[in-house]
Amino acid sequence: MESRGKRATLQTVADEVGVSRTTVSNAYGRPDQLNKDLRERIFDAARRLGYPGPDATARSLRRGRAGAIGLLFTETLSYAFADPYSVGFLQGVAEVAEASGTGLLLIPMPPRAYGPETADRDAPVPPGTDDPETAVRNAVVDGFCLYCVPVGHPAKALIRARGLPMVTTDERDDPSIPFVGIDERASARLAAEHIVRLGHRRIAVMVDQVVAPGTSGPATVEEQLASDCGDLRGRLAGYRDALEEVGVDWRSVRVVAAGRNSRSAAASAASHFLDVAERPTAVLAIGDVLALGVLDACEQRGLVVGRDISVAGFDDVPEAERARLTTVRQPMAEKGRIAGRLLLEPREEKKVPRIKLPTELVVRATTGPAPH
């Protein structure tokens, strides 16, 4: 029997049961090699001795496969399960992982500001989160899915150093990295073109953040261009293309940051364009959650959306249909499924996949002709 205070090992269990180390190892890793009674004897001895089982990391290294993929994103873990778009994407990745018997490791990264060349390593790290080096270096996975990870994020260099495959959702990323996503610029233009066709020329734009996380209020053009979020920059460019085509100077467009992708934050930040003398006749939000917040703010002020003011979103999350929100629909779950397949399924062709999925404008009740 193992003496008190001494750590039990594979050999300890083997000696207790009177079998070889290989037999004990097979009980955990290859149970089909042993009969049920012998396995139960081994597990009973392990429990008595306090043996936790073989180290999963070491076993995966010996096999050359971890049996899991890592999903890397620059938000908190709670946000991933609260944001409906993120939930749709996660569901798609999880479906593919589950079908192949592969685990899914969620790796939230600190929301720091990373430029295209260098990282702000002195930015504060939220409590409970690891720095990029630690989280990526220690992750026992076979590859990484990069979800909304800035182009300049240092995690990508660490993944390359480990020799692991990755797939990105940002089209601006290194062309050697497989990509799946949408044409953000062209998709956003669909919404803006719809708004200008309805006669709107006094327009506001609602974004989550442009530079530092948590910063709210009107954003300058310089701040917008400084954003390293590919989704944000692409959608702002699409709005600008459509507006400038009909003679609307982009500098006259009030771009307001909610500070975070939150319905309540958007409702609060909407005061920057709703409580002014020259109130816009239409609002373009870069995401449905923000658009829903604008709808809440309009209701609080007694504005009839679709008549007094028009609001359009982006994504077509489930709540958008219930709110009768005009929005741009993108295939959230399908994007996740394809990202999972690009990591898990072998590719015969040498060409790096660059997959753009279709989007469509869904017109509902929150947009109407510009009021006169």
C-alpha contacts under 8 A as a table, 3 or more apart, distances in Angstrom:
res1	aa1	res2	aa2	distance
1	M	16	E	6.96
1	M	49	L	7.52
2	E	6	K	6.88
2	E	8	A	6.74
2	E	12	T	7.14
2	E	49	L	6.36
3	S	6	K	5.82
7	R	50	G	7.84
7	R	51	Y	7.70
8	A	12	T	5.84
8	A	13	V	7.41
8	A	49	L	6.14
8	A	50	G	6.30
8	A	51	Y	5.18
9	T	12	T	5.04
9	T	13	V	6.57
9	T	51	Y	6.28
10	L	13	V	5.38
10	L	14	A	6.31
10	L	21	R	6.27
10	L	24	V	6.89
10	L	25	S	7.46
10	L	51	Y	7.62
10	L	53	G	7.60
10	L	54	P	7.33
11	Q	14	A	4.92
11	Q	15	D	6.11
11	Q	20	S	7.85
11	Q	21	R	5.73
12	T	15	D	5.25
12	T	16	E	6.23
13	V	16	E	5.04
13	V	17	V	6.25
13	V	24	V	7.29
13	V	42	I	7.01
13	V	45	A	6.23
13	V	46	A	5.91
13	V	49	L	7.44
13	V	51	Y	7.61
14	A	17	V	5.35
14	A	18	G	5.70
14	A	19	V	5.03
14	A	20	S	5.51
14	A	21	R	5.49
14	A	23	T	7.73
14	A	24	V	6.14
14	A	42	I	7.84
15	D	18	G	4.95
15	D	19	V	6.52
15	D	20	S	7.65
16	E	45	A	6.85
17	V	41	R	7.11
17	V	42	I	6.44
17	V	45	A	6.95
19	V	23	T	6.35
19	V	24	V	7.32
20	S	23	T	5.27
20	S	24	V	6.69
21	R	24	V	5.23
21	R	25	S	6.19
22	T	25	S	4.97
22	T	26	N	6.07
23	T	26	N	5.07
23	T	27	A	6.34
23	T	34	L	7.83
24	V	27	A	5.14
24	V	28	Y	6.98
24	V	42	I	6.62
25	S	28	Y	5.49
25	S	29	G	6.09
25	S	30	R	7.57
25	S	54	P	7.28
26	N	29	G	4.97
26	N	30	R	4.41
26	N	31	P	5.76
26	N	33	Q	6.63
26	N	34	L	7.35
27	A	30	R	5.92
27	A	31	P	4.79
27	A	33	Q	7.67
27	A	34	L	6.69
27	A	39	R	5.54
27	A	42	I	7.32
28	Y	31	P	6.17
28	Y	53	G	7.22
28	Y	54	P	7.48
30	R	33	Q	5.85
30	R	34	L	7.92
31	P	34	L	5.69
31	P	35	N	7.93
31	P	39	R	7.45
32	D	35	N	7.42
34	L	38	L	6.59
34	L	39	R	6.48
35	N	38	L	5.63
35	N	39	R	6.43
36	K	39	R	5.17
36	K	40	E	6.23
37	D	40	E	5.18
37	D	41	R	6.29
38	L	41	R	5.08
38	L	42	I	6.29
39	R	42	I	5.14
39	R	43	F	6.20
40	E	43	F	5.05
40	E	44	D	5.97
41	R	44	D	5.15
41	R	45	A	6.22
42	I	45	A	5.22
42	I	46	A	6.16
43	F	46	A	4.95
43	F	47	R	6.19
44	D	47	R	5.20
44	D	48	R	6.33
45	A	48	R	5.13
45	A	49	L	6.14
46	A	49	L	5.18
46	A	50	G	5.88
46	A	51	Y	4.81
46	A	52	P	7.19
46	A	53	G	7.66
47	R	50	G	5.08
47	R	51	Y	6.18
47	R	52	P	7.68
48	R	51	Y	7.82
54	P	58	A	7.95
54	P	59	R	7.20
55	D	58	A	5.43
55	D	59	R	6.21
56	A	59	R	5.09
56	A	60	S	6.13
57	T	60	S	5.23
57	T	61	L	6.28
57	T	66	A	7.61
57	T	140	V	6.61
58	A	61	L	5.13
58	A	62	R	6.34
59	R	62	R	5.18
59	R	63	R	6.34
60	S	63	R	5.07
60	S	64	G	5.98
60	S	65	R	5.38
60	S	66	A	4.78
60	S	67	G	7.67
61	L	64	G	4.96
61	L	65	R	6.49
61	L	66	A	7.04
62	R	65	R	7.97
63	R	66	A	7.81
65	R	141	V	7.77
65	R	142	D	6.30
66	A	140	V	5.96
66	A	141	V	5.16
66	A	142	D	5.63
67	G	101	G	7.65
67	G	102	T	5.12
67	G	103	G	6.08
67	G	141	V	6.72
67	G	142	D	6.65
68	A	97	A	7.96
68	A	102	T	5.04
68	A	103	G	4.13
68	A	104	L	5.42
68	A	105	L	6.73
68	A	140	V	7.32
68	A	141	V	4.84
68	A	142	D	5.90
68	A	143	G	7.74
69	I	97	A	7.93
69	I	102	T	7.22
69	I	103	G	6.34
69	I	104	L	5.22
69	I	105	L	6.07
69	I	141	V	4.92
69	I	142	D	5.46
69	I	143	G	5.17
69	I	144	F	5.79
69	I	145	C	7.43
69	I	343	L	7.94
70	G	104	L	6.00
70	G	105	L	4.65
70	G	106	L	5.95
70	G	107	I	6.62
70	G	139	A	7.42
70	G	141	V	5.91
70	G	142	D	7.69
70	G	143	G	6.18
70	G	144	F	4.61
70	G	145	C	6.11
71	L	104	L	7.10
71	L	105	L	6.05
71	L	106	L	4.95
71	L	107	I	5.82
71	L	144	F	5.78
71	L	145	C	4.79
71	L	146	L	6.23
71	L	147	Y	6.92
72	L	106	L	6.44
72	L	107	I	4.90
72	L	108	P	6.06
72	L	109	M	7.06
72	L	144	F	6.73
72	L	145	C	6.00
72	L	146	L	5.00
72	L	147	Y	5.89
72	L	149	V	7.29
73	F	107	I	6.54
73	F	108	P	5.27
73	F	109	M	5.97
73	F	146	L	6.32
73	F	147	Y	5.01
73	F	148	C	5.92
73	F	149	V	5.71
74	T	108	P	5.79
74	T	109	M	4.59
74	T	110	P	5.94
74	T	111	P	5.20
74	T	112	R	7.99
74	T	147	Y	7.83
74	T	148	C	6.75
74	T	149	V	5.85
75	E	79	Y	6.47
75	E	80	A	7.13
75	E	108	P	5.74
75	E	109	M	6.13
75	E	110	P	6.66
75	E	111	P	5.81
76	T	79	Y	5.26
76	T	80	A	6.71
76	T	108	P	5.60
76	T	109	M	7.19
76	T	110	P	7.56
77	L	80	A	5.26
77	L	81	F	6.98
77	L	106	L	7.81
77	L	107	I	7.94
77	L	108	P	5.80
78	S	81	F	5.47
78	S	82	A	6.29
79	Y	82	A	4.91
79	Y	83	D	5.92
80	A	83	D	5.83
80	A	86	S	5.55
80	A	87	V	6.48
81	F	84	P	7.50
81	F	86	S	6.98
81	F	87	V	5.74
82	A	86	S	7.83
82	A	87	V	7.32
83	D	86	S	5.36
83	D	87	V	6.24
83	D	289	V	7.92
84	P	87	V	4.97
84	P	88	G	6.26
84	P	317	V	6.16
84	P	318	P	7.69
85	Y	88	G	5.19
85	Y	89	F	6.39
85	Y	315	D	7.05
85	Y	317	V	6.36
85	Y	332	M	6.47
86	S	89	F	5.12
86	S	90	L	6.04
86	S	332	M	7.99
87	V	90	L	5.09
87	V	91	Q	6.05
88	G	91	Q	5.13
88	G	92	G	6.47
88	G	332	M	5.30
88	G	333	A	4.81
88	G	336	G	7.72
89	F	92	G	5.23
89	F	93	V	6.50
89	F	332	M	5.10
89	F	333	A	4.67
89	F	334	E	7.46
89	F	335	K	6.45
89	F	336	G	4.60
89	F	337	R	7.80
90	L	93	V	5.22
90	L	94	A	5.99
90	L	333	A	7.26
90	L	336	G	6.28
91	Q	94	A	5.06
91	Q	95	E	6.12
91	Q	333	A	6.09
91	Q	336	G	7.07
92	G	95	E	5.26
92	G	96	V	6.72
92	G	332	M	7.63
92	G	333	A	4.27
92	G	334	E	5.91
92	G	335	K	6.96
92	G	336	G	4.22
92	G	337	R	4.29
92	G	338	I	7.89
92	G	340	G	7.75
93	V	96	V	5.47
93	V	97	A	6.25
93	V	333	A	7.58
93	V	336	G	4.46
93	V	337	R	4.81
93	V	338	I	7.66
93	V	339	A	6.71
93	V	340	G	5.05
94	A	97	A	4.98
94	A	98	E	5.89
94	A	104	L	6.81
94	A	336	G	8.00
94	A	337	R	7.72
94	A	340	G	7.88
95	E	98	E	5.22
95	E	99	A	6.19
95	E	337	R	6.86
96	V	99	A	5.16
96	V	100	S	6.41
96	V	337	R	5.82
96	V	340	G	5.82
96	V	341	R	6.62
97	A	100	S	5.33
97	A	101	G	6.17
97	A	102	T	4.76
97	A	103	G	6.20
97	A	104	L	6.75
97	A	340	G	6.72
97	A	344	L	7.95
98	E	101	G	5.07
98	E	102	T	5.80
98	E	103	G	7.06
99	A	102	T	7.60
105	L	141	V	7.69
107	I	135	A	7.14
108	P	129	T	7.33
109	M	129	T	6.80
109	M	130	D	7.05
109	M	131	D	7.12
109	M	132	P	6.39
109	M	135	A	7.96
110	P	125	V	5.77
110	P	126	P	6.50
110	P	129	T	6.47
110	P	130	D	7.39
110	P	131	D	6.88
110	P	132	P	7.59
111	P	125	V	7.92
111	P	213	P	7.14
112	R	120	D	6.86
112	R	123	A	6.18
112	R	124	P	7.74
112	R	125	V	7.83
112	R	212	A	7.90
112	R	213	P	7.79
113	A	119	A	7.05
113	A	120	D	6.09
113	A	123	A	7.76
113	A	211	V	7.33
113	A	212	A	6.77
113	A	228	D	7.81
114	Y	117	E	7.97
114	Y	118	T	6.41
114	Y	119	A	4.51
114	Y	120	D	5.78
114	Y	150	P	6.66
114	Y	151	V	7.86
114	Y	152	G	5.54
114	Y	153	H	5.74
114	Y	228	D	7.07
115	G	118	T	5.35
115	G	119	A	5.92
115	G	120	D	7.77
115	G	150	P	7.88
115	G	151	V	7.56
115	G	152	G	5.25
115	G	153	H	7.61
115	G	228	D	6.45
116	P	150	P	7.90
116	P	151	V	5.77
116	P	152	G	4.09
116	P	153	H	7.76
116	P	228	D	7.33
117	E	152	G	5.55
118	T	152	G	6.33
118	T	153	H	7.88
118	T	154	P	7.93
119	A	152	G	6.73
119	A	153	H	6.49
119	A	154	P	6.70
120	D	123	A	5.83
125	V	129	T	6.76
125	V	130	D	7.68
125	V	131	D	7.22
126	P	129	T	5.95
130	D	134	T	6.17
130	D	135	A	5.71
131	D	134	T	5.61
131	D	135	A	6.33
132	P	135	A	5.35
132	P	136	V	5.96
132	P	154	P	7.06
132	P	155	A	5.65
133	E	136	V	5.57
133	E	137	R	5.81
133	E	154	P	7.84
133	E	155	A	6.61
133	E	158	L	7.01
134	T	137	R	5.28
134	T	138	N	5.98
135	A	138	N	5.55
135	A	139	A	6.13
136	V	139	A	5.36
136	V	155	A	6.52
136	V	158	L	6.93
136	V	159	I	6.98
137	R	158	L	6.98
137	R	159	I	7.74
137	R	162	R	7.81
141	V	144	F	7.46
142	D	164	L	6.50
142	D	165	P	7.45
143	G	164	L	5.28
143	G	165	P	4.88
143	G	166	M	5.50
143	G	343	L	6.52
144	F	159	I	7.83
144	F	164	L	7.51
144	F	165	P	6.49
144	F	166	M	4.58
144	F	167	V	6.55
144	F	343	L	7.60
145	C	166	M	5.58
145	C	167	V	4.98
145	C	168	T	6.08
145	C	339	A	6.87
145	C	340	G	7.52
145	C	343	L	7.65
146	L	149	V	5.74
146	L	166	M	7.05
146	L	167	V	6.01
146	L	168	T	4.70
146	L	169	T	6.45
147	Y	168	T	6.41
147	Y	169	T	5.73
147	Y	170	D	7.91
148	C	168	T	7.99
148	C	169	T	6.41
148	C	170	D	6.74
148	C	229	C	7.31
148	C	230	G	7.82
148	C	231	D	7.95
149	V	153	H	6.76
149	V	168	T	8.00
149	V	170	D	7.61
149	V	229	C	7.82
150	P	153	H	5.42
150	P	170	D	7.91
150	P	228	D	5.88
150	P	229	C	5.84
150	P	230	G	7.32
151	V	170	D	7.59
151	V	172	R	7.06
151	V	173	D	5.64
151	V	228	D	7.08
153	H	156	K	6.33
154	P	157	A	5.59
154	P	158	L	6.80
155	A	158	L	5.13
155	A	159	I	6.28
156	K	159	I	5.10
156	K	160	R	6.32
157	A	160	R	5.13
157	A	161	A	6.17
158	L	161	A	4.95
158	L	162	R	6.35
159	I	162	R	5.15
159	I	163	G	6.45
159	I	164	L	5.86
159	I	165	P	7.64
159	I	166	M	7.74
160	R	163	G	4.96
160	R	164	L	6.14
160	R	165	P	7.63
161	A	164	L	7.86
165	P	343	L	6.93
166	M	177	I	6.55
166	M	178	P	7.11
166	M	343	L	6.72
167	V	177	I	5.88
167	V	178	P	4.87
167	V	179	F	5.72
167	V	180	V	7.61
167	V	339	A	6.42
167	V	342	L	6.98
167	V	343	L	6.80
168	T	171	E	7.61
168	T	173	D	7.26
168	T	177	I	6.69
168	T	178	P	6.27
168	T	179	F	4.90
168	T	180	V	6.57
168	T	339	A	7.74
169	T	179	F	5.65
169	T	180	V	5.30
169	T	181	G	5.30
170	D	173	D	5.70
170	D	179	F	6.87
170	D	180	V	7.72
170	D	181	G	7.00
170	D	230	G	6.02
170	D	231	D	7.56
171	E	179	F	6.37
171	E	180	V	7.70
171	E	181	G	7.13
171	E	230	G	7.51
172	R	175	P	7.87
172	R	230	G	6.98
173	D	177	I	7.06
174	D	177	I	5.67
175	P	178	P	7.19
175	P	352	V	7.58
176	S	352	V	6.32
177	I	352	V	6.96
178	P	342	L	7.40
178	P	352	V	5.55
178	P	353	P	5.04
178	P	354	R	5.83
179	F	339	A	7.81
179	F	353	P	6.30
179	F	354	R	4.74
179	F	355	I	5.96
180	V	335	K	6.50
180	V	338	I	7.05
180	V	339	A	6.33
180	V	353	P	7.94
180	V	354	R	6.10
180	V	355	I	4.64
180	V	356	K	5.93
180	V	357	L	7.49
181	G	335	K	6.36
181	G	355	I	6.43
181	G	356	K	5.14
181	G	357	L	5.99
182	I	187	S	7.69
182	I	330	Q	7.67
182	I	355	I	7.91
182	I	356	K	4.75
182	I	357	L	5.07
182	I	358	P	6.65
182	I	359	T	7.31
183	D	186	A	5.53
183	D	187	S	5.98
183	D	234	G	7.98
183	D	356	K	6.49
183	D	357	L	7.71
184	E	187	S	5.19
184	E	188	A	6.08
184	E	231	D	6.25
184	E	234	G	5.02
184	E	235	R	5.45
184	E	238	G	7.40
185	R	188	A	5.36
185	R	189	R	6.22
185	R	234	G	4.51
185	R	235	R	5.00
185	R	236	L	7.41
185	R	237	A	5.83
185	R	238	G	4.20
185	R	239	Y	7.75
186	A	189	R	5.04
186	A	190	L	6.65
186	A	235	R	7.98
186	A	238	G	5.81
187	S	190	L	5.35
187	S	191	A	7.31
187	S	235	R	7.48
187	S	238	G	7.17
187	S	328	V	6.97
187	S	359	T	6.41
187	S	360	E	7.40
188	A	191	A	5.48
188	A	192	A	6.57
188	A	234	G	7.78
188	A	235	R	5.00
188	A	236	L	7.51
188	A	238	G	4.94
188	A	239	Y	5.92
188	A	286	I	7.97
188	A	314	F	7.66
188	A	328	V	7.36
189	R	192	A	5.04
189	R	193	E	5.89
189	R	235	R	7.54
189	R	238	G	4.31
189	R	239	Y	5.22
189	R	240	R	7.96
189	R	241	D	6.87
189	R	242	A	5.77
190	L	193	E	5.31
190	L	194	H	6.30
190	L	328	V	7.50
190	L	360	E	7.79
190	L	361	L	6.30
191	A	194	H	5.18
191	A	195	I	6.42
191	A	239	Y	7.67
191	A	284	L	7.67
191	A	312	A	6.82
191	A	313	G	7.93
191	A	327	T	6.97
191	A	328	V	6.62
191	A	361	L	6.58
192	A	195	I	5.05
192	A	196	V	6.33
192	A	238	G	7.58
192	A	239	Y	5.31
192	A	242	A	5.79
192	A	243	L	6.89
192	A	284	L	7.26
193	E	196	V	5.23
193	E	197	R	6.06
193	E	242	A	5.50
193	E	243	L	7.48
194	H	197	R	5.19
194	H	198	L	6.52
195	I	198	L	5.28
195	I	199	G	6.94
195	I	200	H	5.94
195	I	282	A	7.27
195	I	367	T	7.54
196	V	199	G	5.07
196	V	200	H	4.96
196	V	201	R	6.52
196	V	242	A	7.79
196	V	243	L	7.11
196	V	246	V	7.64
197	R	200	H	7.33
198	L	368	G	6.48
198	L	369	P	4.65
198	L	370	A	6.04
199	G	369	P	6.16
199	G	370	A	5.25
200	H	203	I	6.91
200	H	281	T	6.27
200	H	282	A	6.48
200	H	369	P	7.35
200	H	370	A	5.08
201	R	243	L	7.90
201	R	248	V	6.55
201	R	281	T	7.56
202	R	253	V	7.39
202	R	279	R	7.83
202	R	280	P	4.84
202	R	281	T	5.68
202	R	282	A	6.81
203	I	253	V	5.90
203	I	254	R	7.13
203	I	280	P	4.99
203	I	281	T	6.11
203	I	282	A	4.98
203	I	283	V	5.73
203	I	284	L	7.49
204	A	253	V	5.60
204	A	254	R	4.80
204	A	255	V	5.91
204	A	256	V	7.61
204	A	273	F	7.03
204	A	280	P	6.05
204	A	282	A	6.45
204	A	283	V	4.79
204	A	284	L	6.33
205	V	253	V	7.21
205	V	254	R	6.21
205	V	255	V	4.66
205	V	256	V	6.21
205	V	283	V	5.53
205	V	284	L	4.74
205	V	285	A	5.63
205	V	286	I	7.64
206	M	255	V	5.97
206	M	256	V	5.08
206	M	257	A	6.00
206	M	258	A	7.08
206	M	266	A	7.60
206	M	270	A	7.86
206	M	283	V	7.11
206	M	284	L	6.24
206	M	285	A	4.55
206	M	286	I	6.43
206	M	290	L	6.88
206	M	291	A	7.66
207	V	210	V	7.35
207	V	232	L	7.60
207	V	255	V	7.22
207	V	256	V	6.16
207	V	257	A	4.82
207	V	258	A	6.25
207	V	261	N	8.00
207	V	285	A	6.18
207	V	286	I	5.64
207	V	287	G	7.60
207	V	290	L	7.26
208	D	257	A	5.17
208	D	258	A	4.90
208	D	259	G	5.39
208	D	260	R	4.75
208	D	261	N	4.92
208	D	262	S	7.75
208	D	266	A	7.79
208	D	286	I	7.86
208	D	290	L	7.28
209	Q	212	A	6.96
209	Q	213	P	6.27
209	Q	214	G	7.05
209	Q	215	T	6.48
209	Q	216	S	6.91
209	Q	257	A	5.02
209	Q	258	A	6.34
209	Q	259	G	4.99
209	Q	260	R	5.99
209	Q	261	N	7.88
210	V	213	P	7.92
210	V	215	T	7.82
210	V	219	A	7.12
210	V	223	E	6.10
210	V	224	Q	5.56
210	V	226	A	7.44
210	V	227	S	5.34
210	V	232	L	8.00
210	V	257	A	6.67
211	V	215	T	7.33
211	V	223	E	6.29
211	V	224	Q	7.55
211	V	226	A	6.77
211	V	227	S	5.56
212	A	215	T	5.65
213	P	259	G	6.34
213	P	260	R	6.92
214	G	258	A	7.97
214	G	259	G	4.20
214	G	260	R	5.89
215	T	257	A	7.15
215	T	258	A	7.54
215	T	259	G	4.68
215	T	260	R	7.99
216	S	256	V	7.23
216	S	257	A	4.79
216	S	258	A	5.01
216	S	259	G	4.27
216	S	269	A	7.06
217	G	256	V	5.23
217	G	257	A	5.16
217	G	258	A	6.62
217	G	259	G	7.63
217	G	269	A	6.40
217	G	272	H	6.92
218	P	254	R	6.75
218	P	255	V	5.62
218	P	256	V	4.17
218	P	257	A	6.12
218	P	272	H	7.19
219	A	223	E	6.03
219	A	224	Q	6.63
219	A	254	R	7.74
219	A	255	V	5.52
219	A	256	V	5.68
219	A	257	A	6.52
220	T	223	E	5.15
220	T	224	Q	6.35
220	T	255	V	7.48
221	V	224	Q	5.06
221	V	225	L	6.25
221	V	251	R	7.20
222	E	225	L	5.22
222	E	226	A	6.15
223	E	226	A	5.00
223	E	227	S	6.60
224	Q	227	S	5.56
224	Q	233	R	7.23
225	L	233	R	6.97
227	S	232	L	7.46
227	S	233	R	6.80
228	D	233	R	7.53
229	C	232	L	5.43
229	C	233	R	6.31
230	G	233	R	5.30
230	G	234	G	5.91
231	D	234	G	5.29
231	D	235	R	6.12
232	L	235	R	5.32
232	L	236	L	6.09
232	L	286	I	7.10
233	R	236	L	5.21
233	R	237	A	6.09
234	G	237	A	5.13
234	G	238	G	6.29
235	R	238	G	5.01
235	R	239	Y	6.28
235	R	286	I	6.66
236	L	239	Y	5.16
236	L	240	R	6.13
236	L	286	I	7.90
237	A	240	R	5.02
237	A	241	D	6.11
238	G	241	D	5.16
238	G	242	A	6.52
239	Y	242	A	5.47
239	Y	243	L	6.24
240	R	243	L	5.18
240	R	244	E	5.88
240	R	250	W	6.04
241	D	244	E	5.48
241	D	245	E	6.16
242	A	245	E	5.26
242	A	246	V	6.98
243	L	246	V	5.57
243	L	247	G	6.57
243	L	248	V	5.12
243	L	249	D	7.34
243	L	250	W	7.15
244	E	247	G	4.85
244	E	248	V	4.80
244	E	249	D	5.87
244	E	250	W	6.62
245	E	248	V	7.33
248	V	252	S	7.51
249	D	252	S	5.48
249	D	253	V	7.17
250	W	253	V	5.22
251	R	254	R	7.75
254	R	273	F	7.34
256	V	269	A	7.09
256	V	270	A	7.64
256	V	272	H	7.16
256	V	273	F	7.99
257	A	260	R	7.82
257	A	266	A	7.95
257	A	269	A	7.05
258	A	261	N	7.06
258	A	262	S	7.59
258	A	265	A	5.37
258	A	266	A	4.88
258	A	268	S	7.59
258	A	269	A	5.24
258	A	270	A	7.88
258	A	290	L	7.84
259	G	265	A	6.89
260	R	265	A	6.71
261	N	265	A	7.39
261	N	266	A	7.59
261	N	289	V	6.74
261	N	290	L	6.44
262	S	265	A	5.12
262	S	266	A	6.13
262	S	289	V	6.29
262	S	290	L	6.35
262	S	293	G	7.51
263	R	266	A	5.19
263	R	267	A	6.23
263	R	289	V	5.42
263	R	290	L	5.46
263	R	291	A	7.77
263	R	292	L	6.18
263	R	293	G	4.20
263	R	294	V	7.83
264	S	267	A	5.06
264	S	268	S	6.28
264	S	293	G	5.91
265	A	268	S	5.16
265	A	269	A	6.12
265	A	293	G	7.28
266	A	269	A	5.05
266	A	270	A	5.96
266	A	290	L	5.28
266	A	291	A	7.62
266	A	293	G	4.84
266	A	294	V	6.06
267	A	270	A	5.30
267	A	271	S	7.54
267	A	290	L	7.82
267	A	293	G	4.38
267	A	294	V	5.13
267	A	295	L	7.62
267	A	296	D	6.03
267	A	297	A	4.84
268	S	271	S	6.10
268	S	297	A	7.23
269	A	272	H	5.94
270	A	273	F	5.77
270	A	274	L	5.96
270	A	294	V	6.08
270	A	297	A	6.57
271	S	274	L	4.95
271	S	275	D	5.17
271	S	276	V	7.95
271	S	297	A	7.76
272	H	275	D	6.27
272	H	276	V	7.15
273	F	276	V	5.85
273	F	279	R	5.97
273	F	280	P	6.83
274	L	279	R	5.54
274	L	280	P	7.31
274	L	298	C	7.82
275	D	279	R	7.00
276	V	279	R	5.48
280	P	283	V	7.09
280	P	309	I	7.46
281	T	308	D	7.07
281	T	309	I	4.82
281	T	310	S	6.32
281	T	370	A	6.23
281	T	371	P	7.06
282	A	309	I	5.38
282	A	310	S	4.43
282	A	311	V	5.73
282	A	370	A	7.76
283	V	309	I	7.72
283	V	310	S	6.19
283	V	311	V	4.79
283	V	312	A	6.44
284	L	291	A	7.62
284	L	311	V	6.04
284	L	312	A	5.13
284	L	313	G	6.23
285	A	288	D	6.91
285	A	290	L	6.04
285	A	291	A	5.26
285	A	311	V	7.52
285	A	312	A	6.14
285	A	313	G	4.86
285	A	314	F	6.83
286	I	290	L	7.28
286	I	291	A	7.80
286	I	313	G	6.05
286	I	314	F	5.62
287	G	290	L	5.53
287	G	291	A	6.37
287	G	313	G	5.28
287	G	314	F	4.45
287	G	315	D	6.22
288	D	291	A	4.80
288	D	292	L	6.01
288	D	313	G	4.62
288	D	314	F	5.15
288	D	315	D	6.12
288	D	316	D	6.60
288	D	317	V	6.69
288	D	320	A	6.63
288	D	327	T	7.32
289	V	292	L	5.20
289	V	293	G	6.44
290	L	293	G	5.04
290	L	294	V	6.40
290	L	313	G	7.55
291	A	294	V	5.02
291	A	295	L	6.33
291	A	311	V	6.74
291	A	312	A	6.58
291	A	313	G	5.22
292	L	295	L	4.97
292	L	296	D	6.35
292	L	320	A	7.56
292	L	323	A	7.72
292	L	325	L	7.97
293	G	296	D	5.03
293	G	297	A	6.35
294	V	297	A	5.00
294	V	298	C	6.19
294	V	311	V	7.65
295	L	298	C	5.08
295	L	299	E	6.21
295	L	305	V	7.23
295	L	311	V	7.45
296	D	299	E	5.15
296	D	300	Q	6.29
297	A	300	Q	5.11
297	A	301	R	6.53
298	C	301	R	5.19
298	C	302	G	6.27
298	C	303	L	5.06
298	C	304	V	7.23
298	C	305	V	7.06
299	E	302	G	5.04
299	E	303	L	5.73
299	E	304	V	7.15
300	Q	303	L	7.69
303	L	308	D	5.93
303	L	309	I	7.15
304	V	307	R	5.60
304	V	308	D	5.27
304	V	309	I	6.80
305	V	308	D	5.83
305	V	309	I	5.11
305	V	310	S	5.60
305	V	311	V	7.04
305	V	365	A	7.89
305	V	366	T	5.37
305	V	367	T	7.13
306	G	309	I	5.63
306	G	310	S	4.82
306	G	311	V	7.36
306	G	365	A	5.99
306	G	366	T	4.36
306	G	367	T	4.41
306	G	368	G	4.70
306	G	369	P	7.66
307	R	310	S	6.89
307	R	367	T	7.56
307	R	368	G	5.99
307	R	369	P	7.16
307	R	370	A	7.64
307	R	371	P	6.82
308	D	370	A	7.91
308	D	371	P	6.26
309	I	367	T	7.53
309	I	368	G	7.85
309	I	370	A	7.46
309	I	371	P	7.59
310	S	366	T	5.56
310	S	367	T	4.34
310	S	368	G	6.07
310	S	370	A	7.79
311	V	325	L	7.47
311	V	326	T	7.10
311	V	366	T	5.53
311	V	367	T	5.82
312	A	325	L	6.59
312	A	326	T	4.97
312	A	327	T	5.25
312	A	366	T	6.95
312	A	367	T	6.87
313	G	316	D	7.61
313	G	325	L	7.06
313	G	326	T	6.31
313	G	327	T	4.40
313	G	328	V	6.60
314	F	327	T	4.90
314	F	328	V	4.63
314	F	329	R	6.62
315	D	327	T	6.67
315	D	328	V	5.51
315	D	329	R	4.86
315	D	330	Q	5.34
315	D	332	M	7.70
316	D	319	E	7.87
316	D	320	A	5.62
316	D	321	E	7.23
316	D	327	T	5.86
316	D	328	V	6.15
316	D	329	R	4.73
316	D	330	Q	6.88
317	V	320	A	5.43
317	V	321	E	7.51
318	P	321	E	5.94
318	P	322	R	7.14
319	E	322	R	5.13
319	E	323	A	6.18
320	A	323	A	5.12
320	A	324	R	6.05
320	A	325	L	5.08
320	A	326	T	7.73
320	A	327	T	7.67
321	E	324	R	4.87
321	E	325	L	6.08
322	R	325	L	7.71
324	R	364	R	5.33
324	R	365	A	5.43
324	R	366	T	6.46
325	L	363	V	7.55
325	L	364	R	5.53
325	L	365	A	6.29
325	L	366	T	5.29
325	L	367	T	7.99
326	T	361	L	7.66
326	T	362	V	5.65
326	T	363	V	4.58
326	T	364	R	4.57
326	T	365	A	6.63
326	T	366	T	5.74
326	T	367	T	6.44
327	T	361	L	6.03
327	T	362	V	5.38
327	T	363	V	6.63
327	T	364	R	7.88
328	V	359	T	6.76
328	V	360	E	5.62
328	V	361	L	4.47
328	V	362	V	5.87
329	R	359	T	5.56
329	R	360	E	5.31
329	R	361	L	6.17
329	R	362	V	6.58
330	Q	357	L	7.81
330	Q	358	P	6.99
330	Q	359	T	4.88
330	Q	360	E	7.01
331	P	334	E	5.33
331	P	335	K	6.09
331	P	357	L	7.34
331	P	358	P	7.68
331	P	359	T	7.29
332	M	335	K	5.33
332	M	336	G	6.66
333	A	336	G	5.10
333	A	337	R	6.24
334	E	337	R	4.91
334	E	338	I	6.14
335	K	338	I	5.34
335	K	339	A	6.20
335	K	357	L	7.59
336	G	339	A	5.06
336	G	340	G	6.22
337	R	340	G	5.16
337	R	341	R	6.29
338	I	341	R	5.03
338	I	342	L	6.13
339	A	342	L	5.22
339	A	343	L	6.61
340	G	343	L	5.32
340	G	344	L	6.17
341	R	344	L	5.05
341	R	345	E	5.28
342	L	345	E	5.91
342	L	346	P	7.73
342	L	347	R	7.95
343	L	346	P	7.88
347	R	350	K	7.51
349	E	352	V	7.99
363	V	367	T	7.48
364	R	367	T	6.81
365	A	368	G	7.38
